[in-house]
């Protein structure tokens, strides 16, 4: 084996020294480029701003608008919930005269009064029944109808458009139309029942029927959204899976449970979460259809918070704000646990 002895030991050592010098120079240059003018390395936030300054510039207006529209009312409501503000002690303007606010900070007294009283828990119980009932029925109907519309049937385009029509009508218009249908004396529903020899149903004057009535209206309003979401999820499932399962002798129910349900799981988990949040705070249906009645049988948390702030006399702004904060906390806790459950099942979003 030949060895090159043409270079002296000093040359070899000098080459090693020069290589080490180049490495030290590069490391020193890299170290200096990452330092700020003050000699300290910039933090993660400054590096992110320097690297993605264009993206931050683009979203800055949106963040500012959200902070004004959502952030300020949220912060103001949280502050009022810690006071005893009501109609009598807030700042008022009478002509050119200004009466200053005299409400005081009371800490968590409002929350203690709410959580130790029977009103909150009774409203919460009905709100949970209302939410679970509406979301479960809406999801089942939406998935069933979407599965039917996903097939090659005659007039499929017409049926799809007809199913989406309730979604295109403003909610308050739909609620007023249903209120006319539910009229005990002149409503179409009772007219049909009377024609069949059946007594009229007190749709909005009996607590049990009123609860069923508001759930039916909310389901009617929510099914179109569920159909559109589930139809998109069904169309994303490869048709080859159904063909292979059919060739293997799988029954329609087996194809549904082993192909359809797993295929729509990611979409259904998201729309169920959104529907739960929307239904939990569905103010228009309850307020416009029954105004929480008869009595307070159909009143949910959000309608009661509205009543405290805008309908009762004197208007209790502090307690109403505390109710709003509790509603936000309940939905936040539900979202966190729902997301953790999905992650355990392998759904990450």
WOTACOR-V733932 format. One line per field, one symbol per residue. psi: psi as a letter, one per 40 degrees, with the letter a starting at -180 (. if undefined). burial: b if it has 16 or more other ideal C-beta (glycine too) atoms within 10 Angstrom, else e. A space follows every 10 residues. Layout:
psi: ???
burial: ???
This chain:
psi: hhhhedhidd dddddddddd dddddddddd dddeiideei hiiddddddd dfdddddded dddddddddd dddddddddd eeafhaddei hihhbeihhi ieiihebedd dddddeiedd dddddddddd dddddddddd ddddddddee igihfddddd dddedddehi dddddddddd dehddeiddd dddddeehii hgdeehdddd dddddddddd dedddddddd ddddeehhdd dddddddeeh iddddddedd dddedddddd dddddddddd fgddddddde feahbfdeha ddddddddde dihihgdddd dddddddddd dddddddddd ddddeehh.
burial: eeeeeeeeee eeeeeeeeee eeeeeeeeee eeeeeeeeee eeeeeeeeee eeeeeeeeee eeeeeeeeee eeeeeebeeb bbbbbbeebb eeeeeeeeee eebeeeeeeb beebeeeeeb eebeebbeeb bebbbebbbe bbbebbbebb eeeeeeeeeb eebeeebeee beebbeebbe bbeeeebebb eeeeeeeeee bbbbeeeebb bebbbbbbbb bbbbbbbbbb bebbeeeeee ebeebeeeeb eeeebeeebb eebbeebbbe bbbebbebbb bbebbbbbbb ebeeebbbbb bbbbbbbbbe eeeebbbbbb bbbbbbbeee eeeeeeeeee ebeeeeeee
